[in-house]
Amino acid sequence: MRFSCFVALRYFFSKKSLNIIHIISLISLVGIGVPTMALLIVLSVFNGFTQVASDMLSYSNPDLIIESKNGKSIRKDSIDLAGMSRIKEVESFSAVVKESALLTCGENQRIVKMMGIDDNYVKVSAIDTTMRIGQFELKNDYGDKSILGYALTIDLGLGKGAEKMNIPLKFYVPKREGRVSIVPEESLNSKKTVYGGSFCTSSEIDKDFAFVPLEFAQDLLDFDKNQISSLHIKLKEGSNADKIKEKIREFLPEGMQVKNRLEQDPLYHKVVKAEKFAIYCILSFIIFIASFNIMGMLSLLMMVKERDILILRAMGAGKNSIKRIFFINGLLLGTMGTLAGLFVGGIFCWLQAEFGLIKIGSPSFIIESFPVQVNWLDVVLIFFMSIIITGLCISMTVRKIKFEKRQ
């Protein structure tokens, strides 16, 4: 093996007798480097957009959520909150009641997702930092207030300054028990609040979320004070949500489950994984095609070194040793191309992250330039994937070496 490596290195770094081999080697190097660089950049941009989307989801999806496995509500007093609060990674938690409701404002009406929240909610969500109109306050001297998504506010015909006018909003939900009546009001529970302001996250929740006090939502839905839809949990920075899930399960009764942020939106999670897998497959195929250049270079090199092969054979080198020489030679070229591509791609990602060289070009988007986030696991996977693909192509080429003696 040491003999094969020594000869392969001499072949790799020595001056080639034919200029065409230099050209093909350079093309092979670039052919491997460019798709490797492209794969790293595309995946890093994809990771950047995924992080942006995850940050946007954080306004509606907490780090962890406790909810019922089958029903729509859970009992807050059945959870060992004292024990759960002793978990050092748990920063805070908030009780939430969530239900679809009909919201009316004058003649305008919309189906909304009503979120009844307690005072701790601002500790588990940064929703209070996204206020476009007014302050995130759910009570005043006139009673309960509603905080609406900015797009929902526009749909209801509420403009800037309306938060100071105590405009009444009315929520309707079906009664939990009772007969259906031909008079709609007799089949519905209703309760009034006043408009208090609007938040804007540039996400889907702006269109249909309405925040109200927890007691307001419980009363509207005929819940008692310990009946809630879910318990939202905020973890300390850097905590591993999946590990904390296992600890929290010890404090829950049967029939309850814990979900992390992605599990709360399974469709989004599946789409992200499918898109990333598709990117790997497409650019891996390009690397496979680019590996044909290395195969051509090796084939030409073997023709040029035919005399050397005969000399090595005469000196006692085995067939496998000679095959290893050309295999290592090609693998060195593939490795250098891969490392060069990763290096250039890494430099580009750093420049994009620091200076935002390439702009998105849409003033309506929440960020100005394409986000990038280099994941070191992606770097490792790209490296080994490229080496494996080029190694397979090279092995197919070296098998064709002929060892017949010249006549």
PETA-V811141 format. One record per helix or strand. SS is the DSSP state (H for helix, E for strand). FROM is the first residue (numbers start at 0). TO is the last residue. Records with the same first field share a line. If there is no record, write none. Layout:
SS = FROM-TO + FROM-TO
This chain:
H = 1-12 + 18-56 + 75-77 + 80-84 + 120-123 + 126-129 + 149-154 + 161-163 + 183-186 + 204-207 + 213-219 + 240-248 + 262-303 + 305-313 + 318-354 + 375-397
E = 63-67 + 73-74 + 89-104 + 107-116 + 130-133 + 138-139 + 142-148 + 167-173 + 187-198 + 208-212 + 226-227 + 229-234 + 255-259 + 358-358 + 368-368
